[in-house]
Amino acid sequence: MADNEESAKGFEFRKFATPRIIGGIAIVLIVLWALSIIFDSSKGPSSQRVAEKPHVTAMETDASHTARQTESTQPTDPSAAATSGEGHRDGTSDAADHETVVAHGTAADQESAGRQDTPAAHDTSEAGTHGTATPETAAVAKTDDSYGATTAHQTAARDAQAPTHGTADQAGEDHDTAGHPLPAAIVDTPVHKPTPKGVAFVEAVIKPLSDELEARWWGWRPNDLIDLTDNVNNFQMGVLEVTRRTTVALAERISRTGTNDAYDENLEQAMNWFMVKSTSYWFPSAESKYREGLEELAAYLEKLRGGKATFYTRTDNLIPLLATFRNLLGSCDENLVKQVNEDGTKVSHFAVDDYFFYTQGVASSMATVLEAVHHDFLLTLESRNGTELLHHAIVSCRRAAEIDPWIILDRDLNSVFANHRANMAAPISHAQFYIGQLIKTLST
């Protein structure tokens, strides 16, 4: 009875232990197999790199040895050398199928390039034609097929298709001085041409009057039947006066080489249209003719951009315009400081604001034109040391244009209240002075 129980217990133990032992053995085998794979994969690249280094060294040694051998065994007969070169290009020599001519580069360069490209080479027939091959011009190296060896005739064909440095290859691809393709961002960058002289000047002449006609609410006002905004009216007439005088100087002086040069047709028409009276309401209306004048200036501007019109930046062209501006500023300054009119009557309070806003319109538009003069006549101004004088004149005009009180007062100069005419006269007289000094500087 006891034996049966022991045998039963032994059977149960074997039944329990057998599958677990087998499973444990299988797991151990799988782990060992996985470790061997991991070990082999981690060992492979390093061993490959170690194996490559002797190959490179042997390759270099083989190349120098073969070069010396080729130099000693080079045929002296030119016809035989030529025949040997032709046979090498035709692929008739089995030994040449595994040789390439190295024109430049080293084995280290080939290793860094991953053996994907072989350097360009001269044809073997060149060495045959010249009699002997020198180490400076070529070195023969045996390369393995696994490293992308090329035959001599393939290398020569690639040399024939190689692009010239700094030019475009047959595929239309631009290269730098080293022969490498240029980035597309550099190749496709547009070349910006310099703006022709006079473009900034003509744009500055157009802008002030165009703003008054198109951007100003209610447009041109001096010819309105019902005059309710005399301040704006006088400001616009000041802008018009500067536009007139600048256009005359442009048509008569700046666009012509001398008195025998013909007038530009567009400038002549613009000069005439701007002379229409500012209060003309009908037949013709002032604003319609002023718009036509601006269109003529725009046509001249397009001709300048297309190189079909002339614009001269000499001092004798600029001085008449500056003299005109100085005279206009002198007239404004007189109206700002005078206390009595020419007939002996006191200046009316209603005329005070007219003088003020007219001068403000002159200063605003004149500053715009003078800034364009600084742009287009810069070389002329710098040659006579006149840039600083022009800068002071522009600053004075801008300062006068920025004076904008709510109510124009004309109190006594000793009063605690403002005299806005006198406040405006200060920067205007400064602008007049600096323009006068600039004229003297340019005249010397």
C-alpha positions as CSV (number, residue, x, y, z in Angstrom):
1,M,0.0,0.0,0.0
2,A,2.9,2.3,0.9
3,D,4.7,1.3,-2.3
4,N,1.7,2.3,-4.4
5,E,1.5,5.7,-2.8
6,E,5.2,6.3,-3.4
7,S,5.0,5.3,-7.0
8,A,2.0,7.5,-7.5
9,K,3.8,10.4,-5.9
10,G,6.9,9.8,-8.2
11,F,4.6,9.8,-11.3
12,E,3.0,13.0,-10.2
13,F,6.5,14.6,-9.7
14,R,7.7,13.6,-13.2
15,K,4.5,14.8,-14.7
16,F,5.0,18.2,-13.0
17,A,8.7,18.6,-13.6
18,T,9.2,17.3,-17.2
19,P,7.4,20.1,-19.1
20,R,9.0,22.7,-16.9
21,I,12.5,21.4,-17.5
22,I,11.9,21.2,-21.2
23,G,10.5,24.8,-21.2
24,G,13.5,26.1,-19.2
25,I,15.9,24.5,-21.6
26,A,14.1,26.1,-24.6
27,I,14.2,29.5,-22.9
28,V,17.9,29.2,-22.3
29,L,18.5,28.2,-25.9
30,I,16.5,31.2,-27.2
31,V,18.3,33.6,-24.9
32,L,21.7,32.3,-26.0
33,W,20.6,32.6,-29.7
34,A,19.4,36.2,-29.2
35,L,22.7,37.1,-27.4
36,S,24.7,35.7,-30.2
37,I,22.8,37.7,-32.8
38,I,23.2,40.9,-30.7
39,F,26.9,40.2,-30.2
40,D,27.5,39.6,-33.9
41,S,25.6,42.7,-35.0
42,S,27.5,44.9,-32.6
43,K,30.8,43.4,-33.6
44,G,30.2,43.5,-37.4
45,P,30.6,47.3,-38.2
46,S,33.7,47.7,-36.0
47,S,35.4,44.7,-37.5
48,Q,34.4,45.9,-41.0
49,R,36.0,49.3,-40.3
50,V,39.1,47.6,-39.0
51,A,39.2,45.5,-42.1
52,E,38.7,48.5,-44.4
53,K,41.8,50.3,-43.0
54,P,44.4,47.7,-44.2
55,H,42.6,47.6,-47.5
56,V,43.0,51.4,-47.9
57,T,46.6,51.2,-47.0
58,A,47.2,48.3,-49.3
59,M,45.3,50.2,-52.0
60,E,47.6,53.2,-51.6
61,T,50.7,51.0,-51.6
62,D,49.4,49.1,-54.6
63,A,48.7,52.4,-56.5
64,S,52.3,53.8,-56.0
65,H,53.8,50.4,-56.9
66,T,51.8,50.1,-60.0
67,A,52.6,53.7,-61.0
68,R,56.3,53.0,-60.8
69,Q,55.8,49.7,-62.7
70,T,53.8,51.6,-65.4
71,E,56.5,54.3,-65.6
72,S,59.2,51.7,-66.2
73,T,57.3,49.5,-68.7
74,Q,55.8,52.4,-70.7
75,P,56.4,51.8,-74.4
76,T,58.7,54.2,-76.2
77,D,57.1,53.8,-79.6
78,P,54.3,56.4,-80.0
79,S,52.3,54.2,-82.4
80,A,52.5,51.3,-79.9
81,A,51.4,53.6,-77.1
82,A,48.5,54.9,-79.2
83,T,47.5,51.3,-80.0
84,S,47.7,50.4,-76.4
85,G,45.5,53.4,-75.5
86,E,42.9,52.5,-78.0
87,G,42.8,48.9,-76.8
88,H,42.3,50.1,-73.3
89,R,39.4,52.3,-74.4
90,D,37.8,49.5,-76.3
91,G,37.9,47.2,-73.3
92,T,40.2,44.6,-75.0
93,S,42.6,44.5,-72.1
94,D,41.3,42.4,-69.2
95,A,43.8,43.9,-66.8
96,A,42.7,47.5,-67.6
97,D,39.1,46.6,-66.6
98,H,40.1,46.9,-63.0
99,E,42.3,50.0,-63.2
100,T,41.3,53.7,-63.1
101,V,43.4,56.8,-63.5
102,V,43.3,59.0,-60.5
103,A,43.7,62.7,-61.5
104,H,43.1,64.2,-58.1
105,G,41.9,63.2,-54.6
106,T,43.3,60.7,-52.1
107,A,42.2,57.4,-50.7
108,A,41.0,59.2,-47.6
109,D,38.6,61.3,-49.8
110,Q,37.3,58.0,-51.3
111,E,36.7,56.6,-47.9
112,S,34.8,59.7,-46.7
113,A,32.7,59.6,-49.9
114,G,31.6,56.0,-49.1
115,R,33.3,54.6,-52.3
116,Q,30.3,55.8,-54.3
117,D,32.2,58.0,-56.8
118,T,35.7,57.6,-58.2
119,P,37.6,60.8,-59.0
120,A,37.9,62.0,-62.6
121,A,40.8,60.7,-64.6
122,H,42.7,61.4,-67.8
123,D,42.5,58.9,-70.5
124,T,45.3,56.3,-70.7
125,S,45.8,57.3,-74.3
126,E,47.1,60.7,-73.1
127,A,49.9,59.0,-71.2
128,G,50.7,57.0,-74.3
129,T,50.8,60.0,-76.5
130,H,53.2,61.9,-74.2
131,G,55.5,58.9,-73.8
132,T,55.5,58.4,-70.0
133,A,53.1,58.9,-67.2
134,T,54.3,61.0,-64.3
135,P,53.1,60.8,-60.6
136,E,52.0,64.5,-60.9
137,T,49.6,63.8,-63.7
138,A,48.3,60.3,-62.9
139,A,48.5,57.3,-60.6
140,V,47.2,53.9,-61.4
141,A,45.3,52.3,-58.6
142,K,43.7,48.9,-58.4
143,T,40.2,49.0,-57.0
144,D,37.9,46.3,-55.9
145,D,34.6,45.9,-57.8
146,S,32.7,46.1,-54.5
147,Y,34.0,49.7,-54.1
148,G,32.6,50.9,-57.4
149,A,35.6,50.6,-59.7
150,T,35.2,52.1,-63.2
151,T,37.1,51.5,-66.3
152,A,39.3,54.1,-68.0
153,H,37.0,54.8,-70.9
154,Q,34.1,55.4,-68.5
155,T,36.3,57.8,-66.5
156,A,37.3,59.6,-69.7
157,A,33.7,59.9,-70.8
158,R,32.9,61.4,-67.4
159,D,35.8,63.9,-67.7
160,A,34.4,65.0,-71.1
161,Q,31.1,65.8,-69.5
162,A,32.5,67.5,-66.4
163,P,31.4,71.2,-66.2
164,T,33.8,74.1,-66.3
165,H,34.2,75.7,-62.8
166,G,32.1,78.7,-62.3
167,T,29.8,78.0,-65.3
168,A,26.6,76.0,-66.0
169,D,26.9,72.4,-67.1
170,Q,25.1,70.7,-69.9
171,A,22.0,70.2,-67.7
172,G,21.9,73.9,-67.0
173,E,23.0,73.7,-63.4
174,D,25.1,76.5,-62.0
175,H,28.3,75.7,-60.1
176,D,30.6,77.7,-57.8
177,T,34.4,78.1,-58.3
178,A,35.0,74.6,-56.8
179,G,32.6,72.9,-59.3
180,H,29.9,72.2,-56.7
181,P,26.3,73.0,-57.6
182,L,25.1,76.3,-56.2
183,P,22.0,76.3,-53.9
184,A,18.7,77.0,-55.7
185,A,18.2,80.1,-53.4
186,I,21.4,81.7,-54.8
187,V,20.8,80.7,-58.4
188,D,17.2,82.0,-58.4
189,T,17.8,85.2,-56.6
190,P,16.7,88.1,-58.8
191,V,19.1,90.8,-59.6
192,H,17.8,94.2,-58.5
193,K,18.6,97.0,-60.9
194,P,19.2,100.4,-59.4
195,T,16.4,103.0,-59.6
196,P,17.1,105.5,-62.4
197,K,17.9,109.0,-61.4
198,G,14.9,111.3,-61.2
199,V,12.3,108.7,-60.3
200,A,12.2,109.7,-56.6
201,F,12.2,113.4,-57.6
202,V,9.2,113.1,-59.9
203,E,7.3,110.9,-57.4
204,A,7.9,113.6,-54.8
205,V,6.5,116.3,-57.2
206,I,3.4,114.2,-57.8
207,K,2.6,113.2,-54.3
208,P,1.6,116.4,-52.4
209,L,-0.9,117.7,-55.0
210,S,-2.2,114.2,-55.7
211,D,-3.0,113.8,-51.9
212,E,-4.9,117.1,-52.0
213,L,-7.0,116.0,-55.0
214,E,-7.6,112.4,-54.1
215,A,-6.9,111.7,-50.4
216,R,-8.3,115.0,-49.0
217,W,-11.9,114.8,-47.9
218,W,-14.0,117.0,-50.3
219,G,-11.1,117.2,-52.7
220,W,-9.9,120.5,-54.2
221,R,-11.6,123.4,-52.3
222,P,-10.4,126.8,-53.5
223,N,-12.9,126.8,-56.4
224,D,-15.9,125.7,-54.3
225,L,-18.9,128.0,-54.7
226,I,-19.5,127.9,-51.0
227,D,-16.3,128.6,-49.2
228,L,-16.5,127.3,-45.7
229,T,-12.9,126.0,-45.1
230,D,-10.5,128.8,-46.0
231,N,-7.7,127.3,-43.9
232,V,-7.6,124.1,-46.1
233,N,-8.0,126.3,-49.2
234,N,-4.9,128.3,-48.4
235,F,-2.9,125.1,-47.5
236,Q,-3.8,123.6,-50.9
237,M,-2.8,126.8,-52.7
238,G,0.6,126.6,-51.0
239,V,1.0,123.0,-52.2
240,L,0.0,124.0,-55.7
241,E,2.6,126.8,-55.8
242,V,5.5,124.5,-54.9
243,T,4.2,122.0,-57.5
244,R,4.1,124.7,-60.2
245,R,7.6,126.1,-59.5
246,T,9.1,122.6,-59.3
247,T,7.5,121.5,-62.6
248,V,8.8,124.6,-64.3
249,A,12.3,123.9,-63.1
250,L,12.0,120.3,-64.1
251,A,10.8,121.2,-67.6
252,E,13.2,124.0,-68.3
253,R,16.4,122.9,-66.5
254,I,16.6,119.5,-64.9
255,S,15.3,117.5,-67.9
256,R,17.5,119.4,-70.4
257,T,21.2,119.6,-71.1
258,G,21.1,123.3,-72.1
259,T,19.1,126.0,-73.9
260,N,19.3,124.2,-77.2
261,D,17.7,121.0,-75.9
262,A,14.1,120.4,-76.7
263,Y,11.4,120.5,-74.0
264,D,10.0,117.2,-73.0
265,E,6.5,117.1,-74.3
266,N,4.9,115.7,-71.2
267,L,6.6,118.1,-68.9
268,E,5.6,121.0,-71.1
269,Q,2.0,120.0,-71.0
270,A,2.1,119.5,-67.2
271,M,3.6,122.9,-66.7
272,N,0.7,124.5,-68.7
273,W,-2.0,122.6,-66.8
274,F,-0.7,123.6,-63.4
275,M,-0.9,127.2,-64.4
276,V,-4.7,127.1,-64.5
277,K,-6.1,129.4,-61.8
278,S,-6.8,127.6,-58.6
279,T,-10.3,129.1,-58.2
280,S,-11.5,128.2,-61.7
281,Y,-14.7,126.3,-61.3
282,W,-15.7,125.5,-64.9
283,F,-14.3,125.6,-68.5
284,P,-11.9,124.4,-67.3
285,S,-12.2,123.3,-63.7
286,A,-9.0,123.5,-61.7
287,E,-9.0,119.9,-60.4
288,S,-9.6,118.4,-63.9
289,K,-6.5,120.2,-65.3
290,Y,-4.4,119.5,-62.3
291,R,-5.2,115.8,-62.7
292,E,-4.2,116.0,-66.3
293,G,-0.9,117.7,-65.2
294,L,-0.2,114.8,-62.8
295,E,-0.9,112.3,-65.6
296,E,1.7,114.0,-67.7
297,L,4.2,113.8,-64.9
298,A,3.4,110.1,-64.5
299,A,4.0,109.6,-68.2
300,Y,7.4,111.3,-67.9
301,L,8.1,109.1,-64.9
302,E,7.4,105.9,-66.9
303,K,9.8,107.2,-69.6
304,L,12.5,107.7,-66.9
305,R,12.0,104.1,-65.7
306,G,12.3,102.8,-69.2
307,G,15.4,104.9,-70.0
308,K,13.5,107.0,-72.6
309,A,13.8,110.4,-70.8
310,T,16.6,112.4,-69.4
311,F,17.3,113.8,-65.9
312,Y,20.4,115.7,-65.2
313,T,21.9,116.1,-61.7
314,R,24.4,118.8,-62.3
315,T,24.7,121.8,-60.0
316,D,23.6,124.2,-62.8
317,N,20.4,122.2,-63.0
318,L,19.7,122.2,-59.3
319,I,20.6,125.8,-58.4
320,P,17.6,127.4,-60.3
321,L,15.2,125.2,-58.4
322,L,16.8,126.1,-55.0
323,A,16.7,129.8,-56.0
324,T,13.0,129.5,-56.7
325,F,12.4,127.8,-53.3
326,R,14.4,130.5,-51.6
327,N,12.3,133.3,-53.2
328,L,9.1,131.5,-52.3
329,L,10.2,131.1,-48.7
330,G,11.2,134.7,-48.5
331,S,7.7,135.8,-49.6
332,C,6.1,133.6,-47.0
333,D,8.5,134.9,-44.3
334,E,7.5,138.5,-45.2
335,N,3.8,137.8,-44.9
336,L,4.4,136.1,-41.5
337,V,6.3,139.0,-39.9
338,K,4.7,142.1,-41.4
339,Q,2.4,144.2,-39.3
340,V,0.9,146.5,-42.0
341,N,0.0,146.0,-45.6
342,E,1.6,147.8,-48.5
343,D,-1.2,150.4,-48.5
344,G,-0.5,151.2,-44.8
345,T,-3.4,149.3,-43.3
346,K,-3.0,146.9,-40.4
347,V,-2.9,143.2,-41.3
348,S,-6.4,141.9,-40.7
349,H,-7.1,139.1,-38.2
350,F,-8.8,137.2,-41.0
351,A,-5.7,137.4,-43.2
352,V,-3.5,136.1,-40.4
353,D,-4.6,132.5,-40.7
354,D,-4.5,132.7,-44.5
355,Y,-0.8,133.5,-44.4
356,F,-0.2,130.9,-41.8
357,F,-1.8,127.9,-43.6
358,Y,-0.5,129.0,-47.0
359,T,3.0,128.9,-45.6
360,Q,2.3,125.6,-44.0
361,G,1.3,124.1,-47.3
362,V,4.5,125.5,-48.9
363,A,6.7,124.0,-46.1
364,S,5.0,120.6,-46.2
365,S,5.3,120.0,-50.0
366,M,8.8,121.7,-50.2
367,A,10.1,119.3,-47.6
368,T,8.9,116.3,-49.7
369,V,10.7,117.7,-52.8
370,L,13.9,118.5,-50.9
371,E,14.0,115.0,-49.5
372,A,13.9,113.7,-53.1
373,V,16.6,116.2,-54.1
374,H,18.8,114.7,-51.3
375,H,18.1,111.2,-52.8
376,D,18.7,111.9,-56.5
377,F,21.4,114.7,-56.3
378,L,23.3,113.0,-53.5
379,L,26.6,112.7,-55.4
380,T,26.4,116.3,-56.5
381,L,25.7,117.5,-53.0
382,E,28.5,115.4,-51.5
383,S,31.0,116.6,-54.0
384,R,30.4,120.2,-52.8
385,N,29.8,119.3,-49.1
386,G,26.2,120.5,-49.3
387,T,24.3,117.6,-47.7
388,E,24.4,119.0,-44.2
389,L,22.9,122.4,-45.4
390,L,20.2,120.6,-47.2
391,H,19.4,118.5,-44.1
392,H,19.0,121.6,-42.0
393,A,16.6,123.1,-44.6
394,I,14.5,119.9,-44.7
395,V,14.3,119.8,-40.9
396,S,13.2,123.5,-40.8
397,C,10.5,122.8,-43.4
398,R,9.2,119.8,-41.5
399,R,9.2,121.8,-38.2
400,A,7.1,124.5,-39.9
401,A,4.7,121.9,-41.3
402,E,4.1,120.3,-37.9
403,I,2.9,123.5,-36.2
404,D,-0.9,122.9,-36.0
405,P,-2.7,125.0,-33.4
406,W,-6.4,124.8,-32.9
407,I,-6.9,128.5,-33.2
408,I,-4.5,130.9,-35.0
409,L,-3.6,133.8,-32.6
410,D,-1.7,136.9,-33.6
411,R,-1.1,138.6,-30.3
412,D,1.6,141.1,-29.4
413,L,5.1,139.6,-29.2
414,N,5.2,140.7,-25.5
415,S,1.9,139.1,-24.7
416,V,1.4,135.9,-22.7
417,F,-0.6,134.6,-25.6
418,A,0.9,133.1,-28.7
419,N,1.7,134.8,-32.0
420,H,1.5,131.8,-34.4
421,R,2.7,133.8,-37.3
422,A,5.9,134.5,-35.5
423,N,6.1,130.9,-34.5
424,M,5.8,129.8,-38.1
425,A,8.3,132.5,-39.3
426,A,11.2,131.1,-37.2
427,P,11.6,127.8,-39.0
428,I,10.7,129.3,-42.4
429,S,13.5,131.9,-42.1
430,H,15.9,129.1,-41.1
431,A,15.0,127.1,-44.2
432,Q,15.4,130.2,-46.4
433,F,18.9,130.8,-44.8
434,Y,20.1,127.2,-45.3
435,I,18.9,127.0,-48.9
436,G,20.7,130.3,-49.6
437,Q,23.9,128.9,-48.1
438,L,23.4,125.7,-50.2
439,I,23.2,127.8,-53.3
440,K,26.4,129.6,-52.5
441,T,28.1,126.2,-51.8
442,L,27.0,124.7,-55.1
443,S,28.0,127.8,-57.0
444,T,31.7,127.7,-55.9
